[in-house]
Amino acid sequence: MALNAEIEAARAGETGKGFEVIANETVKLSERSKPAALSIEETALEMHGRMEKAFTSIKNILERVEAGRNLTAEARVIFQEIFAEPDKNKDQINRIASFAVATARANEEVIGAMNHE
């Protein structure tokens, strides 16, 4: 673009001097903008790399959370089984106690009957 402006300024001769100044400023501006564009590209690549690392970290965290959730579910099942055992034992003890009371009453009746005869 600056080259085209210089060519047009040269064609215009004396009347193109102002156009030539603009062309020179355009060249200077493009020379200054090149490092800025490279800096922007470098910054964008750096940000892309950081985003990739962040994505990988988030993915790893989500995998760990899922593993923790699975362990929690397994622990819940195990605790339910553990807490169910005392209830089963309590029921068995109650049945044995009822049987013992019934046996004791029956024995008392038998002993009582034997004493009255």
Backbone torsions as a table, in degrees:
resi	resn	phi	psi	omega
1	MET	NA	-45.2	178.9
2	ALA	-65.3	-38.5	178.7
3	LEU	-62.4	-43.9	177.9
4	ASN	-62.3	-38.6	179.2
5	ALA	-65.4	-39.4	178.1
6	GLU	-65.1	-42.1	179.3
7	ILE	-62.1	-45.1	179.9
8	GLU	-65.2	-37.8	178.2
9	ALA	-64.4	-40.7	178.8
10	ALA	-64.7	-38.6	178.9
11	ARG	-65.8	-36.3	-175.9
12	ALA	-75.4	-14.1	178.0
13	GLY	69.0	-135.6	-176.4
14	GLU	-61.9	-35.9	-178.3
15	THR	-74.7	-13.1	-178.9
16	GLY	-94.0	6.8	-178.5
17	LYS	-59.3	-43.4	179.0
18	GLY	-63.1	-37.3	178.4
19	PHE	-67.0	-35.0	179.1
20	GLU	-66.3	-39.4	177.2
21	VAL	-60.8	-44.2	178.9
22	ILE	-62.8	-40.7	179.0
23	ALA	-62.5	-43.1	179.3
24	ASN	-64.1	-41.5	178.0
25	GLU	-64.8	-36.2	177.3
26	THR	-64.0	-40.2	177.4
27	VAL	-62.5	-47.3	179.4
28	LYS	-60.1	-42.7	-179.8
29	LEU	-63.2	-42.4	179.8
30	SER	-66.8	-34.7	177.5
31	GLU	-66.4	-37.2	178.9
32	ARG	-76.2	-31.1	-176.6
33	SER	-76.1	-23.2	-179.9
34	LYS	-61.2	-50.2	177.1
35	PRO	-61.8	-35.2	178.7
36	ALA	-64.8	-41.6	178.4
37	ALA	-64.1	-40.3	177.2
38	LEU	-64.5	-38.8	178.1
39	SER	-65.1	-41.0	177.8
40	ILE	-63.6	-42.0	178.9
41	GLU	-62.7	-43.2	179.5
42	GLU	-62.2	-44.2	178.7
43	THR	-62.8	-41.7	179.6
44	ALA	-64.0	-41.8	178.4
45	LEU	-65.4	-40.1	177.9
46	GLU	-63.3	-43.7	178.5
47	MET	-64.0	-38.8	178.1
48	HIS	-61.5	-43.8	178.2
49	GLY	-61.7	-41.9	178.8
50	ARG	-65.5	-38.5	179.0
51	MET	-65.6	-39.0	176.9
52	GLU	-61.4	-43.8	178.2
53	LYS	-63.2	-42.7	179.4
54	ALA	-63.1	-42.7	179.1
55	PHE	-61.1	-44.3	179.0
56	THR	-62.9	-42.2	178.8
57	SER	-62.9	-44.1	179.5
58	ILE	-63.1	-41.2	179.1
59	LYS	-61.8	-44.0	178.3
60	ASN	-63.2	-41.2	179.1
61	ILE	-63.1	-43.1	179.7
62	LEU	-63.9	-36.9	177.1
63	GLU	-64.7	-40.2	178.7
64	ARG	-67.0	-39.8	178.1
65	VAL	-61.7	-43.3	179.7
66	GLU	-63.7	-41.6	177.9
67	ALA	-63.2	-41.4	177.5
68	GLY	-63.3	-39.4	178.5
69	ARG	-63.1	-41.9	179.2
70	ASN	-65.0	-42.0	178.0
71	LEU	-63.5	-38.8	178.5
72	THR	-63.3	-42.3	178.7
73	ALA	-63.4	-41.7	178.7
74	GLU	-64.6	-42.3	179.2
75	ALA	-62.6	-39.6	179.2
76	ARG	-59.7	-44.8	-179.8
77	VAL	-62.9	-43.7	-178.9
78	ILE	-63.9	-44.2	178.8
79	PHE	-64.8	-37.0	177.0
80	GLN	-61.9	-40.6	178.1
81	GLU	-66.0	-42.2	-179.9
82	ILE	-62.9	-44.7	-178.4
83	PHE	-73.0	-22.4	178.3
84	ALA	-73.3	-30.8	-178.2
85	GLU	-60.6	-48.0	178.3
86	PRO	-60.0	-36.3	178.2
87	ASP	-64.3	-41.3	177.7
88	LYS	-63.3	-44.4	179.4
89	ASN	-63.2	-39.7	179.2
90	LYS	-61.8	-43.6	178.5
91	ASP	-61.9	-42.6	179.6
92	GLN	-64.8	-42.3	179.3
93	ILE	-63.1	-41.7	177.8
94	ASN	-62.1	-41.4	178.7
95	ARG	-65.8	-40.9	178.7
96	ILE	-65.7	-41.2	179.1
97	ALA	-63.6	-42.7	178.0
98	SER	-62.6	-41.3	178.9
99	PHE	-64.3	-41.7	180.0
100	ALA	-64.6	-41.3	178.3
101	VAL	-63.7	-44.3	-179.8
102	ALA	-63.9	-40.3	178.7
103	THR	-65.4	-42.5	179.6
104	ALA	-62.7	-41.5	178.3
105	ARG	-63.8	-43.0	179.4
106	ALA	-63.3	-41.0	178.6
107	ASN	-63.4	-41.0	178.6
108	GLU	-62.8	-40.4	179.0
109	GLU	-65.3	-41.3	179.6
110	VAL	-65.5	-44.6	-179.7
111	ILE	-64.4	-41.2	179.2
112	GLY	-64.1	-41.1	179.5
113	ALA	-66.5	-38.2	-179.7
114	MET	-69.4	-34.5	179.1
115	ASN	-72.1	-29.0	-178.3
116	HIS	-84.5	-12.7	-179.1
117	GLU	-87.5	NA	NA
